[in-house]
Amino acid sequence: MALTPTPAAAAHDTRDPATRRRAWSVLVVSTLAFTVCFMVWMMFGVIGIPLKKTLNLNATEFGLLTATPVLTGSLVRVPLGIWTDKYGGRIVMTILMALTVPAIWLMAYATEYWHFLVIGLFVGLAGGSFSVGTPYVARWFPKGQQGMAMGVYGAGNSGAAVNKFLAPVLVVAFGWTMVPQVYAAVMLGTVLLFWFFSHHDPKHLVPSNTRFVDQLKMLKDPKVLKYCQYYSIVFGGYVALALWMVQYYVGEYGLDIRVAALLAACFSLPGGVLRAIGGVLSDKYGAHKVTWWVMWVSWICLFLLSYPQTQFTVLTVDGPKTFHIGLNVVWFTVLMAILGVAWAFGKASVFKYIGDDYPHNIGTVSGIVGLAGGLGGFVLPIMFGALMDFTGIRSSAFMLMYGVVWVSLIWMYWTEVRRTEVIGPRAPEFHLAG
């Protein structure tokens, strides 16, 4: 499938200089806010390691602990998308972040497993920030730049990597309780920065009396369901593995928590930062082509990652010989980094689909698709833990993700690739490689 630029790539920005300045200010400060929100949202991915030992949790309980904030952050995405359409992203994002500050601070004083689960539900509100910022920043830019804008904003996913750099240092130096205390202070400062440097434009509001239940009716749209499936992989899988990888490195390779977090960031960092490039590529070549290649790269990486550490003995003429097959820590990290890059592009391309197909309803549809992705990020860590408890194989997490990618590839082939006319008046232009 050749990559050829789409007409949207040629769109020209005709806004006046003042509007452009406000647009870029909104984009920068919104991306910063989303980075902090994502950092907080992924907090259990690191502090869950000492908590697992302290509370004597099995793999399933650990998966539930890390996934609890993801549940709330997913469920609030649809109403937050609706409220953003109606009231504007500036006020909704400010209130949302302010509400999380007390919950983050209280996390340092929790002592029982159920305390962490309950407080985690409130901390999880930070994850809903994606459905606020996506339509908020998109409406400040012309259609030909919306993929770029949403990609830059989505690069705030790199907050997962920031968490892996910062939290282990705090845990080792001061104990895990220092992490929520520092994060609460950072979030409070971010609320103030966002309020003073963001802007509001009444023309971006979409008057609506639509209820939450009415918006869920959009799930009857086959395209929305398909985008939900794609996003459950590129975002839900990203969130799940970002939460799971530190303990995976510790358990599989026996690494120190700081080294494990650093290597896990090789997946989280490109998976967030490079989302902006995915947005630019989606603007230039189209959402479908980028997503198609993302799924194939994911399929290859997950196939290799899913193979467990294996030893087998072969009877030869010289006697039995034992062989070992398995990824060492270097190749495992390389494959995870490639997977992170692919999913960064995929997260941007899925939302380019939405911007193209639902230009007047971005907030609502992005909320629904974001809900599906977030629920994937909630369910998958629990399933990872259950599979490990059941099979005793850590790489079973990748086996599960490999199967999910198969579903998307088949669905995409039957609904998009198979319908492409190869020969005829509507066939895409063919280019010979030079």
TAHU-V69044 format. One record per run of one state. SS is the DSSP state (alpha for helix, beta for strand, coil for the rest). FROM is the first residue (numbers start at 0). TO is the last residue. Records with the same first field share a line. If there is no record, write none. Layout:
SS: FROM-TO ; FROM-TO
//
This chain:
coil: 0-5 ; 10-15 ; 41-42 ; 55-57 ; 75-75 ; 87-87 ; 109-111 ; 138-141 ; 174-175 ; 197-200 ; 204-210 ; 220-220 ; 234-234 ; 253-255 ; 273-273 ; 285-285 ; 305-308 ; 316-317 ; 325-327 ; 357-360 ; 391-394 ; 417-433
alpha: 6-9 ; 16-40 ; 43-54 ; 58-74 ; 76-86 ; 88-108 ; 112-137 ; 142-173 ; 176-196 ; 201-203 ; 211-219 ; 221-233 ; 235-252 ; 256-272 ; 274-284 ; 286-304 ; 328-356 ; 361-390 ; 395-416
beta: 309-315 ; 318-324
//
